[in-house]
């Protein structure tokens, strides 16, 4: 297993940050990492997700939605070919921050036999992609 976790303080209410996160068509406009998300945000549903880590070629995958807790958490799990080879449980969590702001947690728990082979890429481009998305979400949420 390998866990990536990032977080950022956003000077905007949770409701604002959540609305940006779940406005799936808008991701293409502001999100440099998750370039598109299509499908219903409902537990058990399959999404079509395209990501573009910095300096890497993009990839598409079809994760299953695991949790949608309004204003608190969005989580999905994807796999490479078959479960147990290279799986990733991706999460976005929001919590109240100081002065009405939001602490945005963004990470992924990777598991499977191929994880050690991809660890360098995960700690490099993938984590950089998470950070780039966090910073873009902050800019978007804090716009007047």
Phi and psi in radians as a Rosetta constraint file:
Dihedral C 1 N 2 CA 2 C 2 CIRCULARHARMONIC -2.556 0.35
Dihedral N 2 CA 2 C 2 N 3 CIRCULARHARMONIC 2.333 0.35
Dihedral C 2 N 3 CA 3 C 3 CIRCULARHARMONIC -2.076 0.35
Dihedral N 3 CA 3 C 3 N 4 CIRCULARHARMONIC 2.198 0.35
Dihedral C 3 N 4 CA 4 C 4 CIRCULARHARMONIC -1.858 0.35
Dihedral N 4 CA 4 C 4 N 5 CIRCULARHARMONIC 2.328 0.35
Dihedral C 4 N 5 CA 5 C 5 CIRCULARHARMONIC -2.442 0.35
Dihedral N 5 CA 5 C 5 N 6 CIRCULARHARMONIC 2.290 0.35
Dihedral C 5 N 6 CA 6 C 6 CIRCULARHARMONIC -2.286 0.35
Dihedral N 6 CA 6 C 6 N 7 CIRCULARHARMONIC 2.805 0.35
Dihedral C 6 N 7 CA 7 C 7 CIRCULARHARMONIC -2.705 0.35
Dihedral N 7 CA 7 C 7 N 8 CIRCULARHARMONIC 2.772 0.35
Dihedral C 7 N 8 CA 8 C 8 CIRCULARHARMONIC -2.622 0.35
Dihedral N 8 CA 8 C 8 N 9 CIRCULARHARMONIC 2.543 0.35
Dihedral C 8 N 9 CA 9 C 9 CIRCULARHARMONIC -1.563 0.35
Dihedral N 9 CA 9 C 9 N 10 CIRCULARHARMONIC 2.229 0.35
Dihedral C 9 N 10 CA 10 C 10 CIRCULARHARMONIC -2.077 0.35
Dihedral N 10 CA 10 C 10 N 11 CIRCULARHARMONIC 2.209 0.35
Dihedral C 10 N 11 CA 11 C 11 CIRCULARHARMONIC -1.482 0.35
Dihedral N 11 CA 11 C 11 N 12 CIRCULARHARMONIC 1.128 0.35
Dihedral C 11 N 12 CA 12 C 12 CIRCULARHARMONIC -2.711 0.35
Dihedral N 12 CA 12 C 12 N 13 CIRCULARHARMONIC 2.646 0.35
Dihedral C 12 N 13 CA 13 C 13 CIRCULARHARMONIC -1.149 0.35
Dihedral N 13 CA 13 C 13 N 14 CIRCULARHARMONIC 2.693 0.35
Dihedral C 13 N 14 CA 14 C 14 CIRCULARHARMONIC -0.915 0.35
Dihedral N 14 CA 14 C 14 N 15 CIRCULARHARMONIC -0.722 0.35
Dihedral C 14 N 15 CA 15 C 15 CIRCULARHARMONIC -1.023 0.35
Dihedral N 15 CA 15 C 15 N 16 CIRCULARHARMONIC -0.687 0.35
Dihedral C 15 N 16 CA 16 C 16 CIRCULARHARMONIC -1.168 0.35
Dihedral N 16 CA 16 C 16 N 17 CIRCULARHARMONIC -0.818 0.35
Dihedral C 16 N 17 CA 17 C 17 CIRCULARHARMONIC -1.117 0.35
Dihedral N 17 CA 17 C 17 N 18 CIRCULARHARMONIC -0.783 0.35
Dihedral C 17 N 18 CA 18 C 18 CIRCULARHARMONIC -1.049 0.35
Dihedral N 18 CA 18 C 18 N 19 CIRCULARHARMONIC -0.763 0.35
Dihedral C 18 N 19 CA 19 C 19 CIRCULARHARMONIC -1.081 0.35
Dihedral N 19 CA 19 C 19 N 20 CIRCULARHARMONIC -0.624 0.35
Dihedral C 19 N 20 CA 20 C 20 CIRCULARHARMONIC -1.208 0.35
Dihedral N 20 CA 20 C 20 N 21 CIRCULARHARMONIC -0.724 0.35
Dihedral C 20 N 21 CA 21 C 21 CIRCULARHARMONIC -1.110 0.35
Dihedral N 21 CA 21 C 21 N 22 CIRCULARHARMONIC -0.691 0.35
Dihedral C 21 N 22 CA 22 C 22 CIRCULARHARMONIC -1.643 0.35
Dihedral N 22 CA 22 C 22 N 23 CIRCULARHARMONIC 0.008 0.35
Dihedral C 22 N 23 CA 23 C 23 CIRCULARHARMONIC -1.462 0.35
Dihedral N 23 CA 23 C 23 N 24 CIRCULARHARMONIC 1.400 0.35
Dihedral C 23 N 24 CA 24 C 24 CIRCULARHARMONIC -1.002 0.35
Dihedral N 24 CA 24 C 24 N 25 CIRCULARHARMONIC -0.789 0.35
Dihedral C 24 N 25 CA 25 C 25 CIRCULARHARMONIC -1.072 0.35
Dihedral N 25 CA 25 C 25 N 26 CIRCULARHARMONIC -0.465 0.35
Dihedral C 25 N 26 CA 26 C 26 CIRCULARHARMONIC -1.313 0.35
Dihedral N 26 CA 26 C 26 N 27 CIRCULARHARMONIC -0.286 0.35
Dihedral C 26 N 27 CA 27 C 27 CIRCULARHARMONIC -0.978 0.35
Dihedral N 27 CA 27 C 27 N 28 CIRCULARHARMONIC -0.650 0.35
Dihedral C 27 N 28 CA 28 C 28 CIRCULARHARMONIC -1.053 0.35
Dihedral N 28 CA 28 C 28 N 29 CIRCULARHARMONIC -0.467 0.35
Dihedral C 28 N 29 CA 29 C 29 CIRCULARHARMONIC -1.405 0.35
Dihedral N 29 CA 29 C 29 N 30 CIRCULARHARMONIC -0.723 0.35
Dihedral C 29 N 30 CA 30 C 30 CIRCULARHARMONIC -2.010 0.35
Dihedral N 30 CA 30 C 30 N 31 CIRCULARHARMONIC -0.314 0.35
Dihedral C 30 N 31 CA 31 C 31 CIRCULARHARMONIC -1.699 0.35
Dihedral N 31 CA 31 C 31 N 32 CIRCULARHARMONIC 1.955 0.35
Dihedral C 31 N 32 CA 32 C 32 CIRCULARHARMONIC -1.374 0.35
Dihedral N 32 CA 32 C 32 N 33 CIRCULARHARMONIC -0.197 0.35
Dihedral C 32 N 33 CA 33 C 33 CIRCULARHARMONIC -1.844 0.35
Dihedral N 33 CA 33 C 33 N 34 CIRCULARHARMONIC -1.048 0.35
Dihedral C 33 N 34 CA 34 C 34 CIRCULARHARMONIC -1.551 0.35
Dihedral N 34 CA 34 C 34 N 35 CIRCULARHARMONIC 1.694 0.35
Dihedral C 34 N 35 CA 35 C 35 CIRCULARHARMONIC -1.322 0.35
Dihedral N 35 CA 35 C 35 N 36 CIRCULARHARMONIC -0.476 0.35
Dihedral C 35 N 36 CA 36 C 36 CIRCULARHARMONIC -2.779 0.35
Dihedral N 36 CA 36 C 36 N 37 CIRCULARHARMONIC 2.577 0.35
Dihedral C 36 N 37 CA 37 C 37 CIRCULARHARMONIC -2.403 0.35
Dihedral N 37 CA 37 C 37 N 38 CIRCULARHARMONIC 2.209 0.35
Dihedral C 37 N 38 CA 38 C 38 CIRCULARHARMONIC -2.282 0.35
Dihedral N 38 CA 38 C 38 N 39 CIRCULARHARMONIC 2.523 0.35
Dihedral C 38 N 39 CA 39 C 39 CIRCULARHARMONIC 2.175 0.35
Dihedral N 39 CA 39 C 39 N 40 CIRCULARHARMONIC 2.980 0.35
Dihedral C 39 N 40 CA 40 C 40 CIRCULARHARMONIC -1.392 0.35
Dihedral N 40 CA 40 C 40 N 41 CIRCULARHARMONIC 2.326 0.35
Dihedral C 40 N 41 CA 41 C 41 CIRCULARHARMONIC -1.477 0.35
Dihedral N 41 CA 41 C 41 N 42 CIRCULARHARMONIC 1.359 0.35
Dihedral C 41 N 42 CA 42 C 42 CIRCULARHARMONIC -2.504 0.35
Dihedral N 42 CA 42 C 42 N 43 CIRCULARHARMONIC 2.449 0.35
Dihedral C 42 N 43 CA 43 C 43 CIRCULARHARMONIC -0.938 0.35
Dihedral N 43 CA 43 C 43 N 44 CIRCULARHARMONIC 2.304 0.35
Dihedral C 43 N 44 CA 44 C 44 CIRCULARHARMONIC 1.588 0.35
Dihedral N 44 CA 44 C 44 N 45 CIRCULARHARMONIC -0.205 0.35
Dihedral C 44 N 45 CA 45 C 45 CIRCULARHARMONIC -1.457 0.35
Dihedral N 45 CA 45 C 45 N 46 CIRCULARHARMONIC 2.707 0.35
Dihedral C 45 N 46 CA 46 C 46 CIRCULARHARMONIC -1.732 0.35
Dihedral N 46 CA 46 C 46 N 47 CIRCULARHARMONIC 2.353 0.35
Dihedral C 46 N 47 CA 47 C 47 CIRCULARHARMONIC -1.864 0.35
Dihedral N 47 CA 47 C 47 N 48 CIRCULARHARMONIC 2.765 0.35
Dihedral C 47 N 48 CA 48 C 48 CIRCULARHARMONIC -1.906 0.35
Dihedral N 48 CA 48 C 48 N 49 CIRCULARHARMONIC 2.000 0.35
Dihedral C 48 N 49 CA 49 C 49 CIRCULARHARMONIC -2.153 0.35
Dihedral N 49 CA 49 C 49 N 50 CIRCULARHARMONIC 2.374 0.35
Dihedral C 49 N 50 CA 50 C 50 CIRCULARHARMONIC -2.120 0.35
Dihedral N 50 CA 50 C 50 N 51 CIRCULARHARMONIC 2.214 0.35
Dihedral C 50 N 51 CA 51 C 51 CIRCULARHARMONIC -2.072 0.35
Dihedral N 51 CA 51 C 51 N 52 CIRCULARHARMONIC 2.757 0.35
Dihedral C 51 N 52 CA 52 C 52 CIRCULARHARMONIC -2.448 0.35
Dihedral N 52 CA 52 C 52 N 53 CIRCULARHARMONIC 1.483 0.35
Dihedral C 52 N 53 CA 53 C 53 CIRCULARHARMONIC -1.111 0.35
Dihedral N 53 CA 53 C 53 N 54 CIRCULARHARMONIC 2.562 0.35
Dihedral C 53 N 54 CA 54 C 54 CIRCULARHARMONIC -0.978 0.35
Dihedral N 54 CA 54 C 54 N 55 CIRCULARHARMONIC 2.313 0.35
Dihedral C 54 N 55 CA 55 C 55 CIRCULARHARMONIC 1.239 0.35
Dihedral N 55 CA 55 C 55 N 56 CIRCULARHARMONIC 0.148 0.35
Dihedral C 55 N 56 CA 56 C 56 CIRCULARHARMONIC -2.156 0.35
Dihedral N 56 CA 56 C 56 N 57 CIRCULARHARMONIC 2.811 0.35
Dihedral C 56 N 57 CA 57 C 57 CIRCULARHARMONIC -1.382 0.35
Dihedral N 57 CA 57 C 57 N 58 CIRCULARHARMONIC 2.677 0.35
Dihedral C 57 N 58 CA 58 C 58 CIRCULARHARMONIC -1.245 0.35
Dihedral N 58 CA 58 C 58 N 59 CIRCULARHARMONIC 2.861 0.35
Dihedral C 58 N 59 CA 59 C 59 CIRCULARHARMONIC -2.516 0.35
Dihedral N 59 CA 59 C 59 N 60 CIRCULARHARMONIC 2.659 0.35
Dihedral C 59 N 60 CA 60 C 60 CIRCULARHARMONIC -2.039 0.35
Dihedral N 60 CA 60 C 60 N 61 CIRCULARHARMONIC 2.533 0.35
Dihedral C 60 N 61 CA 61 C 61 CIRCULARHARMONIC -2.658 0.35
Dihedral N 61 CA 61 C 61 N 62 CIRCULARHARMONIC 2.956 0.35
Dihedral C 61 N 62 CA 62 C 62 CIRCULARHARMONIC -2.210 0.35
Dihedral N 62 CA 62 C 62 N 63 CIRCULARHARMONIC 1.422 0.35
Dihedral C 62 N 63 CA 63 C 63 CIRCULARHARMONIC -1.390 0.35
Dihedral N 63 CA 63 C 63 N 64 CIRCULARHARMONIC 2.841 0.35
Dihedral C 63 N 64 CA 64 C 64 CIRCULARHARMONIC -1.793 0.35
Dihedral N 64 CA 64 C 64 N 65 CIRCULARHARMONIC 2.318 0.35
Dihedral C 64 N 65 CA 65 C 65 CIRCULARHARMONIC -1.223 0.35
Dihedral N 65 CA 65 C 65 N 66 CIRCULARHARMONIC 2.200 0.35
Dihedral C 65 N 66 CA 66 C 66 CIRCULARHARMONIC -1.770 0.35
Dihedral N 66 CA 66 C 66 N 67 CIRCULARHARMONIC -0.578 0.35
Dihedral C 66 N 67 CA 67 C 67 CIRCULARHARMONIC -2.694 0.35
Dihedral N 67 CA 67 C 67 N 68 CIRCULARHARMONIC 2.412 0.35
Dihedral C 67 N 68 CA 68 C 68 CIRCULARHARMONIC -2.421 0.35
Dihedral N 68 CA 68 C 68 N 69 CIRCULARHARMONIC 1.766 0.35
Dihedral C 68 N 69 CA 69 C 69 CIRCULARHARMONIC -2.021 0.35
Dihedral N 69 CA 69 C 69 N 70 CIRCULARHARMONIC 1.831 0.35
Dihedral C 69 N 70 CA 70 C 70 CIRCULARHARMONIC -0.869 0.35
Dihedral N 70 CA 70 C 70 N 71 CIRCULARHARMONIC 2.230 0.35
Dihedral C 70 N 71 CA 71 C 71 CIRCULARHARMONIC 1.307 0.35
Dihedral N 71 CA 71 C 71 N 72 CIRCULARHARMONIC 0.031 0.35
Dihedral C 71 N 72 CA 72 C 72 CIRCULARHARMONIC -2.263 0.35
Dihedral N 72 CA 72 C 72 N 73 CIRCULARHARMONIC -0.777 0.35
Dihedral C 72 N 73 CA 73 C 73 CIRCULARHARMONIC -2.765 0.35
Dihedral N 73 CA 73 C 73 N 74 CIRCULARHARMONIC 2.442 0.35
Dihedral C 73 N 74 CA 74 C 74 CIRCULARHARMONIC -2.295 0.35
Dihedral N 74 CA 74 C 74 N 75 CIRCULARHARMONIC 2.248 0.35
Dihedral C 74 N 75 CA 75 C 75 CIRCULARHARMONIC -2.499 0.35
Dihedral N 75 CA 75 C 75 N 76 CIRCULARHARMONIC 2.432 0.35
Dihedral C 75 N 76 CA 76 C 76 CIRCULARHARMONIC -2.453 0.35
Dihedral N 76 CA 76 C 76 N 77 CIRCULARHARMONIC 2.861 0.35
Dihedral C 76 N 77 CA 77 C 77 CIRCULARHARMONIC -2.300 0.35
Dihedral N 77 CA 77 C 77 N 78 CIRCULARHARMONIC 2.263 0.35
Dihedral C 77 N 78 CA 78 C 78 CIRCULARHARMONIC -2.087 0.35
Dihedral N 78 CA 78 C 78 N 79 CIRCULARHARMONIC 2.920 0.35
Dihedral C 78 N 79 CA 79 C 79 CIRCULARHARMONIC -2.532 0.35
Dihedral N 79 CA 79 C 79 N 80 CIRCULARHARMONIC 2.730 0.35
Dihedral C 79 N 80 CA 80 C 80 CIRCULARHARMONIC -1.719 0.35
Dihedral N 80 CA 80 C 80 N 81 CIRCULARHARMONIC 1.979 0.35
Dihedral C 80 N 81 CA 81 C 81 CIRCULARHARMONIC 1.089 0.35
Dihedral N 81 CA 81 C 81 N 82 CIRCULARHARMONIC -1.315 0.35
Dihedral C 81 N 82 CA 82 C 82 CIRCULARHARMONIC -2.278 0.35
Dihedral N 82 CA 82 C 82 N 83 CIRCULARHARMONIC 2.647 0.35
Dihedral C 82 N 83 CA 83 C 83 CIRCULARHARMONIC -1.024 0.35
Dihedral N 83 CA 83 C 83 N 84 CIRCULARHARMONIC 2.438 0.35
Dihedral C 83 N 84 CA 84 C 84 CIRCULARHARMONIC 1.674 0.35
Dihedral N 84 CA 84 C 84 N 85 CIRCULARHARMONIC -0.214 0.35
Dihedral C 84 N 85 CA 85 C 85 CIRCULARHARMONIC -1.454 0.35
Dihedral N 85 CA 85 C 85 N 86 CIRCULARHARMONIC -0.994 0.35
Dihedral C 85 N 86 CA 86 C 86 CIRCULARHARMONIC -2.746 0.35
Dihedral N 86 CA 86 C 86 N 87 CIRCULARHARMONIC 1.759 0.35
Dihedral C 86 N 87 CA 87 C 87 CIRCULARHARMONIC -1.974 0.35
Dihedral N 87 CA 87 C 87 N 88 CIRCULARHARMONIC 2.610 0.35
Dihedral C 87 N 88 CA 88 C 88 CIRCULARHARMONIC -2.418 0.35
Dihedral N 88 CA 88 C 88 N 89 CIRCULARHARMONIC 2.192 0.35
Dihedral C 88 N 89 CA 89 C 89 CIRCULARHARMONIC -1.817 0.35
Dihedral N 89 CA 89 C 89 N 90 CIRCULARHARMONIC 1.831 0.35
Dihedral C 89 N 90 CA 90 C 90 CIRCULARHARMONIC -1.619 0.35
Dihedral N 90 CA 90 C 90 N 91 CIRCULARHARMONIC 2.423 0.35
Dihedral C 90 N 91 CA 91 C 91 CIRCULARHARMONIC -2.429 0.35
Dihedral N 91 CA 91 C 91 N 92 CIRCULARHARMONIC 2.615 0.35
Dihedral C 91 N 92 CA 92 C 92 CIRCULARHARMONIC -2.228 0.35
Dihedral N 92 CA 92 C 92 N 93 CIRCULARHARMONIC 2.117 0.35
Dihedral C 92 N 93 CA 93 C 93 CIRCULARHARMONIC -2.205 0.35
Dihedral N 93 CA 93 C 93 N 94 CIRCULARHARMONIC 2.441 0.35
Dihedral C 93 N 94 CA 94 C 94 CIRCULARHARMONIC -2.102 0.35
Dihedral N 94 CA 94 C 94 N 95 CIRCULARHARMONIC 2.397 0.35
Dihedral C 94 N 95 CA 95 C 95 CIRCULARHARMONIC -2.443 0.35
Dihedral N 95 CA 95 C 95 N 96 CIRCULARHARMONIC 2.687 0.35
Dihedral C 95 N 96 CA 96 C 96 CIRCULARHARMONIC -1.105 0.35
Dihedral N 96 CA 96 C 96 N 97 CIRCULARHARMONIC 2.313 0.35
Dihedral C 96 N 97 CA 97 C 97 CIRCULARHARMONIC -1.884 0.35
Dihedral N 97 CA 97 C 97 N 98 CIRCULARHARMONIC -3.051 0.35
Dihedral C 97 N 98 CA 98 C 98 CIRCULARHARMONIC -1.143 0.35
Dihedral N 98 CA 98 C 98 N 99 CIRCULARHARMONIC 2.546 0.35
Dihedral C 98 N 99 CA 99 C 99 CIRCULARHARMONIC 0.997 0.35
Dihedral N 99 CA 99 C 99 N 100 CIRCULARHARMONIC 0.619 0.35
Dihedral C 99 N 100 CA 100 C 100 CIRCULARHARMONIC 1.428 0.35
Dihedral N 100 CA 100 C 100 N 101 CIRCULARHARMONIC 0.071 0.35
Dihedral C 100 N 101 CA 101 C 101 CIRCULARHARMONIC -1.430 0.35
Dihedral N 101 CA 101 C 101 N 102 CIRCULARHARMONIC -2.982 0.35
Dihedral C 101 N 102 CA 102 C 102 CIRCULARHARMONIC -2.263 0.35
Dihedral N 102 CA 102 C 102 N 103 CIRCULARHARMONIC 2.387 0.35
Dihedral C 102 N 103 CA 103 C 103 CIRCULARHARMONIC -1.735 0.35
Dihedral N 103 CA 103 C 103 N 104 CIRCULARHARMONIC 2.085 0.35
Dihedral C 103 N 104 CA 104 C 104 CIRCULARHARMONIC -1.799 0.35
Dihedral N 104 CA 104 C 104 N 105 CIRCULARHARMONIC 2.069 0.35
Dihedral C 104 N 105 CA 105 C 105 CIRCULARHARMONIC -1.810 0.35
Dihedral N 105 CA 105 C 105 N 106 CIRCULARHARMONIC 2.320 0.35
Dihedral C 105 N 106 CA 106 C 106 CIRCULARHARMONIC -2.432 0.35
Dihedral N 106 CA 106 C 106 N 107 CIRCULARHARMONIC 2.110 0.35
Dihedral C 106 N 107 CA 107 C 107 CIRCULARHARMONIC -2.838 0.35
Dihedral N 107 CA 107 C 107 N 108 CIRCULARHARMONIC -3.050 0.35
Dihedral C 107 N 108 CA 108 C 108 CIRCULARHARMONIC -2.721 0.35
Dihedral N 108 CA 108 C 108 N 109 CIRCULARHARMONIC 2.448 0.35
Dihedral C 108 N 109 CA 109 C 109 CIRCULARHARMONIC -1.861 0.35
Dihedral N 109 CA 109 C 109 N 110 CIRCULARHARMONIC 2.004 0.35
Dihedral C 109 N 110 CA 110 C 110 CIRCULARHARMONIC -1.729 0.35
Dihedral N 110 CA 110 C 110 N 111 CIRCULARHARMONIC 2.432 0.35
Dihedral C 110 N 111 CA 111 C 111 CIRCULARHARMONIC -2.523 0.35
Dihedral N 111 CA 111 C 111 N 112 CIRCULARHARMONIC 2.812 0.35
Dihedral C 111 N 112 CA 112 C 112 CIRCULARHARMONIC 2.152 0.35
Dihedral N 112 CA 112 C 112 N 113 CIRCULARHARMONIC 2.863 0.35
Dihedral C 112 N 113 CA 113 C 113 CIRCULARHARMONIC -1.174 0.35
Dihedral N 113 CA 113 C 113 N 114 CIRCULARHARMONIC -0.399 0.35
Dihedral C 113 N 114 CA 114 C 114 CIRCULARHARMONIC -1.575 0.35
Dihedral N 114 CA 114 C 114 N 115 CIRCULARHARMONIC -0.082 0.35
Dihedral C 114 N 115 CA 115 C 115 CIRCULARHARMONIC -0.950 0.35
Dihedral N 115 CA 115 C 115 N 116 CIRCULARHARMONIC -0.786 0.35
Dihedral C 115 N 116 CA 116 C 116 CIRCULARHARMONIC -1.014 0.35
Dihedral N 116 CA 116 C 116 N 117 CIRCULARHARMONIC -0.559 0.35
Dihedral C 116 N 117 CA 117 C 117 CIRCULARHARMONIC -1.225 0.35
Dihedral N 117 CA 117 C 117 N 118 CIRCULARHARMONIC -0.477 0.35
Dihedral C 117 N 118 CA 118 C 118 CIRCULARHARMONIC -1.783 0.35
Dihedral N 118 CA 118 C 118 N 119 CIRCULARHARMONIC 0.002 0.35
Dihedral C 118 N 119 CA 119 C 119 CIRCULARHARMONIC -0.983 0.35
Dihedral N 119 CA 119 C 119 N 120 CIRCULARHARMONIC -0.738 0.35
Dihedral C 119 N 120 CA 120 C 120 CIRCULARHARMONIC -1.075 0.35
Dihedral N 120 CA 120 C 120 N 121 CIRCULARHARMONIC -0.773 0.35
Dihedral C 120 N 121 CA 121 C 121 CIRCULARHARMONIC -1.144 0.35
Dihedral N 121 CA 121 C 121 N 122 CIRCULARHARMONIC -0.675 0.35
Dihedral C 121 N 122 CA 122 C 122 CIRCULARHARMONIC -1.106 0.35
Dihedral N 122 CA 122 C 122 N 123 CIRCULARHARMONIC -0.783 0.35
Dihedral C 122 N 123 CA 123 C 123 CIRCULARHARMONIC -1.299 0.35
Dihedral N 123 CA 123 C 123 N 124 CIRCULARHARMONIC -0.247 0.35
Dihedral C 123 N 124 CA 124 C 124 CIRCULARHARMONIC -1.775 0.35
Dihedral N 124 CA 124 C 124 N 125 CIRCULARHARMONIC -1.657 0.35
Dihedral C 124 N 125 CA 125 C 125 CIRCULARHARMONIC -1.081 0.35
Dihedral N 125 CA 125 C 125 N 126 CIRCULARHARMONIC -0.701 0.35
Dihedral C 125 N 126 CA 126 C 126 CIRCULARHARMONIC -1.130 0.35
Dihedral N 126 CA 126 C 126 N 127 CIRCULARHARMONIC -0.842 0.35
Dihedral C 126 N 127 CA 127 C 127 CIRCULARHARMONIC -1.115 0.35
Dihedral N 127 CA 127 C 127 N 128 CIRCULARHARMONIC -0.669 0.35
Dihedral C 127 N 128 CA 128 C 128 CIRCULARHARMONIC -1.064 0.35
Dihedral N 128 CA 128 C 128 N 129 CIRCULARHARMONIC -0.656 0.35
Dihedral C 128 N 129 CA 129 C 129 CIRCULARHARMONIC -1.110 0.35
Dihedral N 129 CA 129 C 129 N 130 CIRCULARHARMONIC -0.719 0.35
Dihedral C 129 N 130 CA 130 C 130 CIRCULARHARMONIC -1.048 0.35
Dihedral N 130 CA 130 C 130 N 131 CIRCULARHARMONIC -0.830 0.35
Dihedral C 130 N 131 CA 131 C 131 CIRCULARHARMONIC -1.100 0.35
Dihedral N 131 CA 131 C 131 N 132 CIRCULARHARMONIC -0.737 0.35
Dihedral C 131 N 132 CA 132 C 132 CIRCULARHARMONIC -1.070 0.35
Dihedral N 132 CA 132 C 132 N 133 CIRCULARHARMONIC -0.726 0.35
Dihedral C 132 N 133 CA 133 C 133 CIRCULARHARMONIC -1.129 0.35
Dihedral N 133 CA 133 C 133 N 134 CIRCULARHARMONIC -0.777 0.35
Dihedral C 133 N 134 CA 134 C 134 CIRCULARHARMONIC -0.988 0.35
Dihedral N 134 CA 134 C 134 N 135 CIRCULARHARMONIC -0.817 0.35
Dihedral C 134 N 135 CA 135 C 135 CIRCULARHARMONIC -1.143 0.35
Dihedral N 135 CA 135 C 135 N 136 CIRCULARHARMONIC -0.667 0.35
Dihedral C 135 N 136 CA 136 C 136 CIRCULARHARMONIC -1.189 0.35
Dihedral N 136 CA 136 C 136 N 137 CIRCULARHARMONIC -0.696 0.35
Dihedral C 136 N 137 CA 137 C 137 CIRCULARHARMONIC -1.100 0.35
Dihedral N 137 CA 137 C 137 N 138 CIRCULARHARMONIC -0.730 0.35
Dihedral C 137 N 138 CA 138 C 138 CIRCULARHARMONIC -1.034 0.35
Dihedral N 138 CA 138 C 138 N 139 CIRCULARHARMONIC -0.863 0.35
Dihedral C 138 N 139 CA 139 C 139 CIRCULARHARMONIC -1.016 0.35
Dihedral N 139 CA 139 C 139 N 140 CIRCULARHARMONIC -0.785 0.35
Dihedral C 139 N 140 CA 140 C 140 CIRCULARHARMONIC -1.153 0.35
Dihedral N 140 CA 140 C 140 N 141 CIRCULARHARMONIC -0.767 0.35
Dihedral C 140 N 141 CA 141 C 141 CIRCULARHARMONIC -1.203 0.35
Dihedral N 141 CA 141 C 141 N 142 CIRCULARHARMONIC -0.542 0.35
Dihedral C 141 N 142 CA 142 C 142 CIRCULARHARMONIC -1.572 0.35
Dihedral N 142 CA 142 C 142 N 143 CIRCULARHARMONIC 0.008 0.35
Dihedral C 142 N 143 CA 143 C 143 CIRCULARHARMONIC -1.077 0.35
Dihedral N 143 CA 143 C 143 N 144 CIRCULARHARMONIC 2.459 0.35
